[in-house]
Amino acid sequence: MVKIVGISGSLRPDSYSALALKQAAQRIEALGAEMNLLDIRQLNLPFCNGGEDYPDYPDVTRLRQAFEEADGIILATPEYHGSVSGVLKNVLDLMSFEHLAGKVTGVISVLGGQANSNALNDVRVIMRWVHAWVIPEQIAIGQAWQVFSPEGKLLDEKLAQRFDQFAQSLVEHSEKLKA
């Protein structure tokens, strides 16, 4: 069984990025993979200072261990000012090659306006730099306020199918690289 860790790069209480991550996680679990969702809003993390040790922040160790033990990763980010959220970038900066290299990664971006690939492309560059493997399937959700029901369900069947394909690809590729 493959292990997937997921994190949303949003601190908003009613985060659409977190809703999108949850949609992906449900599909991952339905495929028989183990899913570990980390809620960045509940982690006490410092700003990355380039150092290796953060003894006053045990959640850094917890974060690193979760990513190191995972076979695959889901990164969901709101797009702020045309790029990845600062909080998600900080999470990734707190880790190193030993935590991220060789991991199959799926990326999701959420926008209030029209969907585009800016944040997705930036996350791809970051993950490629640390030697992770980003799957070709990616999800950009534009006008997120129209996409989810009040219960957090997807309203668009085509988008739901893209989530299915995303989850299938992430699990299959994680299994292949794990072998």
Backbone as ProteinMPNN parsed JSONL, in Angstrom:
{"seq_chain_A": "MVKIVGISGSLRPDSYSALALKQAAQRIEALGAEMNLLDIRQLNLPFCNGGEDYPDYPDVTRLRQAFEEADGIILATPEYHGSVSGVLKNVLDLMSFEHLAGKVTGVISVLGGQANSNALNDVRVIMRWVHAWVIPEQIAIGQAWQVFSPEGKLLDEKLAQRFDQFAQSLVEHSEKLKA", "coords_chain_A": {"N_chain_A": [[0.837, -1.178, 0.0], [0.555, 2.171, -0.885], [1.686, 5.267, 0.545], [0.391, 8.434, 0.907], [0.939, 11.855, 1.388], [-0.661, 14.872, 2.119], [-1.006, 18.422, 1.777], [-2.394, 21.595, 2.322], [-1.862, 24.82, 1.122], [-3.06, 27.015, 2.383], [-4.269, 29.313, 4.785], [-6.777, 30.113, 5.381], [-9.898, 29.888, 7.092], [-12.208, 28.797, 5.783], [-11.182, 27.402, 3.508], [-10.808, 26.975, 0.055], [-8.779, 25.623, -1.15], [-8.183, 23.662, 0.745], [-10.595, 22.252, 0.598], [-10.411, 21.271, -2.022], [-8.148, 19.65, -1.754], [-9.18, 17.773, 0.005], [-11.075, 16.545, -1.651], [-9.374, 15.248, -3.463], [-8.032, 13.567, -1.665], [-10.067, 11.841, -0.739], [-10.533, 10.348, -3.027], [-8.05, 9.155, -3.399], [-7.914, 7.501, -1.127], [-10.079, 5.823, -1.74], [-8.955, 4.342, -3.703], [-7.395, 2.64, -2.335], [-5.067, 3.514, -1.149], [-3.042, 4.814, 1.534], [-3.814, 7.758, 3.209], [-2.527, 10.78, 4.411], [-3.41, 13.65, 5.768], [-2.15, 16.779, 6.378], [-2.738, 19.551, 8.369], [-1.94, 22.681, 7.875], [-2.718, 24.849, 9.307], [-2.822, 23.993, 11.856], [-0.272, 23.431, 12.581], [2.691, 24.415, 14.216], [4.876, 26.275, 12.868], [8.04, 27.706, 12.027], [9.295, 30.617, 10.251], [11.294, 29.772, 7.523], [14.754, 29.777, 7.957], [16.89, 28.964, 6.609], [18.366, 27.195, 7.991], [19.143, 23.896, 9.322], [18.153, 22.755, 11.63], [15.464, 23.094, 13.889], [14.945, 23.357, 16.818], [13.097, 24.43, 18.63], [10.686, 23.998, 17.506], [8.842, 21.448, 17.271], [6.989, 20.603, 15.397], [8.168, 20.908, 12.932], [9.86, 18.718, 12.71], [7.893, 16.718, 12.769], [6.499, 17.34, 10.382], [8.558, 16.986, 8.443], [9.09, 14.25, 8.834], [6.639, 13.079, 8.098], [6.554, 13.654, 5.355], [8.91, 12.412, 4.506], [8.329, 9.709, 4.999], [6.323, 9.217, 3.216], [5.154, 7.975, 0.03], [4.087, 9.404, -1.98], [2.922, 12.745, -2.778], [0.574, 15.355, -2.275], [0.1, 18.629, -3.181], [-1.703, 21.407, -2.521], [-2.592, 24.62, -3.446], [-3.602, 28.003, -2.934], [-3.741, 30.523, -5.437], [-1.816, 33.248, -5.173], [-1.222, 36.489, -6.114], [-0.336, 35.613, -8.622], [1.189, 33.324, -8.131], [2.477, 30.589, -6.105], [1.289, 30.119, -2.744], [2.735, 31.928, -0.008], [2.92, 30.609, 2.438], [2.839, 27.878, 1.764], [5.158, 27.713, 0.254], [7.001, 28.259, 2.272], [6.677, 25.968, 3.874], [7.711, 24.02, 2.133], [10.305, 24.997, 1.928], [11.254, 24.468, 4.462], [11.942, 21.876, 4.319], [14.113, 19.335, 2.892], [16.121, 17.738, 0.329], [16.201, 15.082, 1.242], [13.685, 14.681, 2.258], [11.942, 15.084, 0.178], [12.895, 14.247, -2.351], [12.509, 12.012, -5.064], [9.831, 11.571, -4.64], [6.554, 11.045, -5.795], [4.487, 13.508, -7.052], [1.503, 15.386, -6.915], [-0.205, 18.269, -8.078], [-2.306, 20.99, -7.204], [-4.138, 23.894, -7.885], [-5.935, 26.759, -6.748], [-8.129, 29.328, -7.549], [-9.638, 32.578, -7.33], [-10.377, 33.942, -9.562], [-10.175, 33.494, -13.117], [-9.114, 30.262, -14.189], [-5.683, 29.33, -14.384], [-2.235, 28.471, -15.032], [-0.155, 29.413, -13.46], [0.611, 29.213, -10.596], [0.719, 26.438, -10.47], [2.782, 25.861, -12.282], [4.93, 27.08, -10.936], [5.068, 25.529, -8.583], [5.698, 23.089, -9.743], [8.296, 23.638, -10.719], [9.673, 24.072, -8.291], [9.396, 21.525, -7.087], [10.623, 19.888, -8.985], [13.209, 20.834, -8.731], [13.974, 19.79, -6.263], [14.159, 17.192, -6.893], [11.804, 15.684, -7.085], [9.052, 13.858, -8.556], [6.739, 15.063, -10.631], [3.431, 14.471, -11.466], [1.81, 14.394, -14.712], [-0.913, 15.037, -14.755], [-2.796, 17.652, -13.559], [-4.533, 20.022, -11.524], [-6.317, 22.922, -11.935], [-8.344, 25.114, -10.435], [-10.557, 27.439, -11.247], [-12.454, 30.37, -10.306], [-13.34, 29.47, -7.757], [-15.301, 29.773, -5.823], [-17.63, 29.079, -7.065], [-17.526, 26.402, -7.537], [-17.803, 24.486, -5.527], [-20.25, 22.871, -3.483], [-22.279, 23.962, -0.649], [-21.731, 21.947, 1.182], [-19.23, 21.154, 0.509], [-18.892, 19.553, -1.719], [-18.052, 18.686, -5.106], [-19.395, 20.494, -7.827], [-19.23, 20.301, -10.535], [-19.218, 17.908, -12.992], [-17.264, 17.232, -14.908], [-14.974, 18.284, -13.769], [-14.895, 16.694, -11.499], [-14.296, 14.254, -12.691], [-11.728, 14.823, -13.579], [-10.412, 14.984, -11.128], [-10.642, 12.301, -10.41], [-8.971, 11.105, -12.372], [-6.568, 12.355, -11.722], [-6.092, 11.347, -9.099], [-5.89, 8.598, -9.682], [-3.61, 8.549, -11.341], [-1.65, 9.551, -9.56], [-1.577, 7.571, -7.537], [-0.963, 5.237, -9.055], [1.56, 5.921, -10.19], [3.031, 6.36, -7.886], [3.042, 3.787, -6.792], [4.57, 2.473, -8.767], [7.092, 3.766, -8.586], [7.735, 3.121, -6.004], [8.193, 0.425, -6.053]], "CA_chain_A": [[0.0, 0.0, 0.0], [1.328, 3.416, -0.926], [1.34, 6.306, 1.504], [0.362, 9.757, 0.306], [0.772, 12.96, 2.33], [-1.206, 16.048, 1.452], [-1.031, 19.652, 2.558], [-2.961, 22.763, 1.663], [-1.092, 26.029, 1.393], [-3.952, 28.116, 2.728], [-4.563, 29.477, 6.204], [-8.162, 30.556, 5.517], [-10.78, 28.913, 7.759], [-13.065, 28.149, 4.788], [-10.255, 27.328, 2.384], [-11.143, 26.174, -1.121], [-7.635, 24.723, -1.372], [-8.392, 22.522, 1.637], [-11.7, 21.47, 0.027], [-9.88, 20.564, -3.193], [-7.276, 18.596, -1.229], [-10.065, 16.741, 0.562], [-11.631, 15.802, -2.791], [-8.313, 14.356, -3.951], [-7.747, 12.57, -0.625], [-11.141, 10.84, -0.751], [-10.318, 9.48, -4.193], [-6.827, 8.394, -3.107], [-8.303, 6.448, -0.18], [-10.959, 4.885, -2.448], [-8.075, 3.488, -4.514], [-6.684, 1.741, -1.427], [-3.829, 4.097, -0.618], [-3.128, 5.456, 2.849], [-3.745, 9.204, 3.036], [-2.207, 11.541, 5.612], [-3.616, 15.077, 5.537], [-1.59, 17.672, 7.386], [-3.4, 20.851, 8.358], [-0.917, 23.686, 8.152], [-3.278, 25.785, 10.284], [-2.633, 23.415, 13.19], [1.152, 23.209, 12.801], [3.456, 25.563, 14.68], [6.077, 26.272, 12.036], [8.73, 28.995, 11.932], [9.754, 30.982, 8.914], [12.554, 29.109, 7.211], [15.913, 30.676, 8.02], [17.979, 28.304, 5.901], [19.033, 26.246, 8.873], [18.692, 22.506, 9.277], [17.499, 22.372, 12.876], [14.525, 24.025, 14.493], [14.643, 22.64, 18.064], [11.945, 25.013, 19.325], [9.505, 23.735, 16.692], [8.721, 20.005, 17.026], [6.168, 20.324, 14.214], [9.056, 20.797, 11.766], [10.247, 17.297, 12.684], [6.677, 15.977, 12.381], [6.284, 17.622, 8.968], [9.608, 16.318, 7.674], [8.912, 12.805, 8.946], [5.469, 12.7, 7.296], [6.928, 13.704, 3.94], [9.944, 11.406, 4.266], [7.716, 8.389, 5.018], [5.33, 9.11, 2.145], [5.561, 7.605, -1.328], [3.561, 10.439, -2.858], [2.595, 14.028, -2.166], [-0.362, 16.279, -2.926], [0.26, 20.01, -2.754], [-2.798, 22.258, -2.985], [-2.264, 25.999, -3.104], [-4.298, 29.112, -3.572], [-2.821, 31.344, -6.227], [-1.742, 34.618, -4.69], [-0.383, 37.357, -6.938], [0.218, 34.885, -9.753], [2.138, 32.283, -7.751], [2.208, 29.728, -4.964], [1.154, 30.87, -1.491], [3.97, 32.028, 0.775], [2.932, 29.622, 3.513], [3.231, 26.591, 1.187], [6.579, 27.827, -0.097], [7.75, 28.127, 3.524], [6.646, 24.541, 4.233], [8.668, 23.316, 1.264], [11.648, 25.473, 2.273], [11.657, 23.836, 5.722], [12.363, 20.504, 4.027], [15.281, 19.206, 2.04], [16.077, 16.64, -0.621], [15.933, 13.806, 1.917], [12.258, 14.579, 2.554], [11.134, 15.299, -1.018], [13.441, 13.63, -3.567], [11.963, 10.731, -5.469], [8.406, 11.476, -4.319], [5.592, 11.364, -6.84], [3.769, 14.672, -6.551], [0.383, 15.955, -7.657], [-0.373, 19.673, -7.71], [-3.632, 21.574, -7.372], [-4.204, 25.32, -7.557], [-7.288, 27.276, -6.597], [-8.139, 30.762, -7.812], [-10.931, 33.248, -7.309], [-10.658, 34.361, -10.94], [-10.069, 32.476, -14.158], [-8.065, 29.249, -13.995], [-4.458, 29.403, -15.172], [-1.222, 27.519, -14.566], [0.992, 30.087, -12.844], [1.023, 28.573, -9.344], [1.073, 25.052, -10.785], [4.119, 25.851, -12.887], [5.919, 27.401, -9.911], [5.229, 24.355, -7.718], [6.426, 22.092, -10.541], [9.717, 24.019, -10.726], [10.198, 23.813, -6.945], [9.483, 20.083, -6.847], [11.654, 19.348, -9.883], [14.494, 21.248, -8.167], [14.319, 18.892, -5.166], [14.192, 15.858, -7.495], [10.532, 14.967, -6.994], [8.448, 13.52, -9.845], [5.399, 15.646, -10.679], [2.598, 13.804, -12.475], [1.314, 15.337, -15.714], [-2.254, 15.48, -14.427], [-2.808, 18.712, -12.57], [-5.865, 20.609, -11.435], [-6.42, 24.352, -11.67], [-9.752, 25.414, -10.22], [-10.87, 28.862, -11.324], [-13.72, 30.79, -9.712], [-13.575, 28.394, -6.787], [-16.531, 30.052, -5.086], [-18.74, 28.494, -7.813], [-17.208, 25.002, -7.823], [-18.153, 23.611, -4.413], [-21.531, 23.047, -2.799], [-22.065, 24.348, 0.758], [-21.211, 20.782, 1.905], [-17.87, 20.87, 0.051], [-18.904, 18.613, -2.851], [-17.826, 19.284, -6.42], [-20.624, 20.683, -8.58], [-18.936, 20.094, -11.952], [-18.908, 16.498, -13.245], [-15.994, 17.135, -15.634], [-13.921, 18.517, -12.778], [-14.858, 15.475, -10.669], [-13.574, 13.254, -13.484], [-10.309, 15.193, -13.55], [-9.929, 14.558, -9.815], [-10.504, 10.838, -10.491], [-7.766, 10.83, -13.161], [-5.457, 12.853, -10.903], [-5.86, 10.373, -8.025], [-5.44, 7.346, -10.309], [-2.229, 8.747, -11.779], [-0.775, 9.699, -8.396], [-1.437, 6.273, -6.888], [-0.246, 4.316, -9.961], [2.972, 6.295, -10.305], [3.654, 6.138, -6.566], [3.276, 2.341, -6.707], [5.668, 2.128, -9.675], [8.388, 4.227, -8.067], [7.98, 2.459, -4.741], [8.631, -0.957, -6.334]], "C_chain_A": [[0.885, 1.246, 0.0], [0.776, 4.408, 0.09], [1.451, 7.653, 0.808], [0.165, 10.774, 1.42], [0.266, 14.164, 1.54], [-1.219, 17.241, 2.374], [-1.595, 20.772, 1.698], [-2.169, 23.988, 2.073], [-1.96, 27.232, 1.682], [-4.199, 28.127, 4.226], [-6.022, 29.899, 6.444], [-9.016, 29.482, 6.192], [-11.663, 28.141, 6.778], [-12.314, 28.032, 3.462], [-10.758, 26.432, 1.257], [-9.995, 25.224, -1.464], [-7.768, 23.48, -0.506], [-9.538, 21.643, 1.135], [-11.224, 20.659, -1.182], [-8.983, 19.413, -2.749], [-8.109, 17.449, -0.675], [-10.687, 15.899, -0.554], [-10.605, 14.804, -3.33], [-8.058, 13.236, -2.949], [-8.809, 11.476, -0.591], [-10.948, 9.849, -1.895], [-9.08, 8.595, -4.004], [-7.162, 7.224, -2.182], [-9.191, 5.401, -0.838], [-10.152, 3.919, -3.319], [-7.211, 2.571, -3.639], [-5.377, 2.263, -0.877], [-4.096, 4.703, 0.757], [-2.905, 6.948, 2.663], [-3.495, 9.873, 4.374], [-2.343, 13.025, 5.269], [-3.036, 15.87, 6.696], [-2.281, 19.025, 7.259], [-2.401, 21.904, 8.816], [-1.392, 24.692, 9.206], [-3.084, 25.282, 11.713], [-1.168, 23.119, 13.504], [1.814, 24.511, 13.248], [4.799, 25.528, 13.961], [6.714, 27.654, 12.008], [8.889, 29.385, 10.466], [11.091, 30.292, 8.697], [13.686, 30.136, 7.251], [17.128, 30.054, 7.325], [18.722, 27.287, 6.739], [18.449, 24.849, 8.743], [17.882, 22.121, 10.501], [16.618, 23.5, 13.397], [14.058, 23.41, 15.817], [13.43, 23.18, 18.818], [10.625, 24.737, 18.612], [9.402, 22.244, 16.374], [7.859, 19.671, 15.807], [6.993, 20.289, 12.93], [9.489, 19.341, 11.613], [9.072, 16.447, 12.234], [6.394, 16.122, 10.888], [7.286, 16.861, 8.102], [9.429, 14.807, 7.686], [7.734, 12.332, 8.094], [5.809, 12.67, 5.812], [7.964, 12.633, 3.605], [9.348, 10.0, 4.175], [6.743, 8.157, 3.865], [5.97, 8.652, 0.832], [5.15, 8.684, -2.315], [3.104, 11.642, -2.061], [1.498, 14.703, -2.978], [-0.127, 17.65, -2.318], [-0.87, 20.829, -3.369], [-2.515, 23.686, -2.529], [-3.268, 26.976, -3.698], [-3.271, 29.855, -4.425], [-2.934, 32.769, -5.724], [-0.765, 35.399, -5.554], [0.359, 36.573, -8.023], [1.183, 33.775, -9.391], [1.619, 31.47, -6.565], [2.095, 30.574, -3.692], [2.484, 30.856, -0.729], [4.054, 30.958, 1.852], [3.296, 28.232, 2.978], [4.705, 26.614, 0.799], [7.43, 27.676, 1.151], [7.798, 26.67, 3.981], [7.679, 23.776, 3.42], [10.101, 23.733, 1.58], [12.157, 24.862, 3.571], [12.15, 22.406, 5.517], [13.54, 20.518, 3.068], [15.085, 18.034, 1.086], [15.688, 15.325, 0.047], [14.45, 13.605, 2.208], [11.407, 14.562, 1.284], [11.617, 14.552, -2.265], [12.814, 12.263, -3.815], [10.48, 10.561, -5.199], [7.569, 11.841, -5.535], [4.682, 12.455, -6.289], [2.658, 15.092, -7.501], [0.134, 17.364, -7.156], [-1.758, 20.177, -8.094], [-3.53, 23.057, -7.053], [-5.658, 25.768, -7.58], [-7.228, 28.796, -6.734], [-9.545, 31.316, -7.677], [-11.352, 33.682, -8.695], [-10.558, 33.194, -11.903], [-8.901, 31.532, -13.878], [-6.876, 29.534, -14.895], [-3.437, 28.476, -14.526], [-0.055, 28.162, -13.84], [1.483, 29.383, -11.579], [1.451, 27.134, -9.588], [2.48, 24.965, -11.361], [5.199, 26.139, -11.851], [6.146, 26.21, -8.974], [5.981, 23.255, -8.46], [7.93, 22.383, -10.544], [10.351, 23.71, -9.373], [10.413, 22.318, -6.742], [10.51, 19.418, -7.766], [13.046, 19.655, -9.314], [14.939, 20.31, -7.057], [14.219, 17.423, -5.59], [12.949, 15.024, -7.232], [10.019, 14.732, -8.412], [7.011, 14.026, -9.849], [4.618, 14.983, -11.81], [2.083, 14.832, -13.476], [-0.099, 15.849, -15.43], [-2.163, 16.537, -13.332], [-4.193, 19.343, -12.595], [-5.737, 22.082, -11.09], [-7.911, 24.667, -11.587], [-9.93, 26.922, -10.22], [-12.238, 29.13, -10.727], [-14.207, 29.763, -8.687], [-14.865, 28.571, -6.008], [-17.76, 29.473, -5.78], [-18.624, 26.976, -7.945], [-17.708, 24.031, -6.759], [-19.547, 23.928, -3.876], [-21.256, 23.516, -1.378], [-21.511, 23.204, 1.61], [-19.801, 20.402, 1.468], [-17.778, 19.878, -1.094], [-18.649, 19.371, -4.144], [-19.14, 19.358, -7.183], [-20.459, 20.372, -10.062], [-18.474, 18.657, -12.191], [-17.574, 16.332, -13.983], [-14.815, 17.36, -14.687], [-13.784, 17.301, -11.861], [-14.108, 14.367, -11.402], [-12.082, 13.556, -13.519], [-9.674, 14.823, -12.212], [-9.726, 13.045, -9.789], [-9.216, 10.472, -11.225], [-6.508, 11.228, -12.401], [-5.096, 11.813, -9.835], [-5.309, 9.062, -8.581], [-3.967, 7.452, -10.71], [-1.273, 8.818, -10.593], [-0.532, 8.356, -7.719], [-0.627, 5.315, -7.772], [1.23, 4.639, -10.033], [3.718, 6.121, -8.978], [3.963, 4.655, -6.377], [4.469, 1.932, -7.57], [7.03, 2.549, -9.118], [8.744, 3.584, -6.74], [8.588, 1.077, -4.965], [10.09, -1.081, -6.596]], "O_chain_A": [[1.832, 1.357, 0.778], [-0.404, 4.396, 0.441], [2.472, 7.971, 0.199], [-0.677, 10.583, 2.297], [0.722, 14.429, 0.428], [-1.414, 17.113, 3.583], [-1.305, 20.875, 0.506], [-1.846, 24.163, 3.248], [-1.638, 28.348, 1.273], [-4.321, 27.076, 4.855], [-6.446, 30.027, 7.593], [-8.87, 28.297, 5.895], [-11.841, 26.934, 6.941], [-12.776, 28.515, 2.428], [-11.094, 25.269, 1.482], [-10.222, 24.144, -2.008], [-7.497, 22.37, -0.964], [-9.463, 20.418, 1.234], [-11.595, 19.495, -1.339], [-9.053, 18.32, -3.31], [-7.771, 16.281, -0.871], [-10.811, 14.681, -0.42], [-10.938, 13.654, -3.615], [-7.886, 12.082, -3.341], [-8.478, 10.301, -0.431], [-11.178, 8.65, -1.733], [-9.073, 7.43, -4.402], [-6.744, 6.093, -2.427], [-9.075, 4.215, -0.532], [-10.608, 2.818, -3.63], [-6.39, 1.814, -4.155], [-4.651, 1.53, -0.205], [-5.227, 5.055, 1.091], [-1.929, 7.363, 2.038], [-4.167, 9.572, 5.36], [-1.502, 13.588, 4.568], [-3.394, 15.651, 7.854], [-2.391, 19.573, 6.162], [-2.066, 21.995, 9.997], [-0.585, 25.306, 9.904], [-3.172, 26.056, 12.666], [-0.858, 22.609, 14.58], [1.521, 25.58, 12.712], [5.731, 24.846, 14.385], [6.009, 28.663, 11.969], [8.646, 28.583, 9.563], [11.923, 30.241, 9.602], [13.591, 31.213, 6.662], [18.247, 30.554, 7.439], [19.612, 26.596, 6.243], [17.398, 24.651, 8.133], [17.014, 21.252, 10.42], [16.974, 24.677, 13.351], [12.907, 22.987, 15.93], [12.802, 22.44, 19.575], [9.569, 25.186, 19.057], [9.836, 21.819, 15.304], [7.978, 18.583, 15.244], [6.562, 19.7, 11.939], [9.484, 18.801, 10.507], [9.235, 15.551, 11.406], [6.085, 15.141, 10.212], [6.907, 16.179, 7.15], [9.598, 14.155, 6.656], [7.825, 11.294, 7.438], [5.395, 11.759, 5.096], [7.901, 12.018, 2.54], [9.802, 9.187, 3.371], [6.383, 7.016, 3.576], [7.145, 8.902, 0.563], [5.782, 8.861, -3.356], [2.924, 11.578, -0.845], [1.489, 14.637, -4.207], [-0.151, 17.815, -1.099], [-0.979, 20.93, -4.591], [-2.231, 23.923, -1.355], [-3.727, 26.799, -4.827], [-2.072, 29.809, -4.149], [-3.98, 33.41, -5.827], [0.392, 35.004, -5.703], [1.528, 36.835, -8.306], [1.933, 33.317, -10.252], [0.493, 31.644, -6.101], [2.731, 31.622, -3.581], [3.25, 29.895, -0.803], [5.138, 30.456, 2.147], [3.989, 27.479, 3.661], [5.415, 25.629, 1.0], [8.478, 27.032, 1.105], [8.843, 26.192, 4.425], [8.437, 22.974, 3.966], [11.015, 22.911, 1.508], [13.368, 24.749, 3.764], [12.708, 21.799, 6.43], [13.912, 21.553, 2.514], [14.019, 17.419, 1.045], [14.93, 14.54, -0.522], [14.006, 12.471, 2.387], [10.275, 14.081, 1.307], [10.813, 14.256, -3.149], [12.619, 11.472, -2.893], [9.92, 9.506, -5.499], [7.846, 12.825, -6.22], [4.165, 12.332, -5.179], [2.841, 15.149, -8.717], [0.244, 17.634, -5.96], [-2.301, 19.842, -9.147], [-2.905, 23.439, -6.063], [-6.488, 25.238, -8.318], [-6.393, 29.46, -6.119], [-10.526, 30.602, -7.887], [-12.545, 33.781, -8.983], [-10.824, 32.048, -11.541], [-7.846, 31.947, -13.398], [-7.048, 29.936, -16.046], [-3.758, 27.772, -13.568], [0.959, 27.499, -13.624], [2.65, 28.998, -11.501], [2.421, 26.659, -8.997], [3.269, 24.102, -10.976], [6.263, 25.52, -11.875], [7.285, 25.914, -8.612], [6.81, 22.563, -7.869], [8.74, 21.47, -10.387], [11.445, 23.147, -9.314], [11.473, 21.89, -6.286], [11.191, 18.48, -7.354], [13.952, 18.828, -9.408], [16.133, 20.05, -6.907], [14.197, 16.526, -4.747], [13.024, 13.798, -7.163], [10.506, 15.347, -9.361], [6.159, 13.48, -9.149], [5.071, 14.935, -12.954], [1.932, 16.006, -13.139], [-0.446, 16.965, -15.817], [-1.521, 16.325, -12.303], [-4.93, 19.211, -13.572], [-5.129, 22.447, -10.083], [-8.644, 24.503, -12.563], [-9.497, 27.603, -9.29], [-13.08, 28.236, -10.65], [-15.331, 29.267, -8.755], [-15.46, 27.583, -5.577], [-18.824, 29.379, -5.167], [-19.557, 26.335, -8.429], [-18.004, 22.876, -7.064], [-19.965, 25.085, -3.822], [-20.108, 23.474, -0.935], [-20.891, 23.45, 2.645], [-19.229, 19.443, 1.987], [-16.686, 19.407, -1.411], [-18.987, 20.548, -4.264], [-19.913, 18.4, -7.188], [-21.45, 20.197, -10.77], [-17.45, 18.237, -11.652], [-16.834, 15.388, -13.709], [-13.783, 16.698, -14.8], [-12.672, 16.925, -11.491], [-13.357, 13.617, -10.778], [-11.263, 12.638, -13.491], [-8.52, 14.395, -12.171], [-8.752, 12.558, -9.214], [-8.454, 9.625, -10.757], [-5.503, 10.518, -12.436], [-3.93, 11.446, -9.689], [-4.377, 8.485, -8.02], [-3.178, 6.546, -10.443], [-0.203, 8.21, -10.621], [0.604, 8.038, -7.366], [0.293, 4.656, -7.288], [2.068, 3.742, -9.949], [4.899, 5.773, -8.964], [5.024, 4.302, -5.862], [5.293, 1.124, -7.139], [7.996, 1.788, -9.172], [9.919, 3.507, -6.381], [9.4, 0.612, -4.165], [10.581, -2.183, -6.844]]}, "name": "protein", "num_of_chains": 1, "seq": "MVKIVGISGSLRPDSYSALALKQAAQRIEALGAEMNLLDIRQLNLPFCNGGEDYPDYPDVTRLRQAFEEADGIILATPEYHGSVSGVLKNVLDLMSFEHLAGKVTGVISVLGGQANSNALNDVRVIMRWVHAWVIPEQIAIGQAWQVFSPEGKLLDEKLAQRFDQFAQSLVEHSEKLKA"}
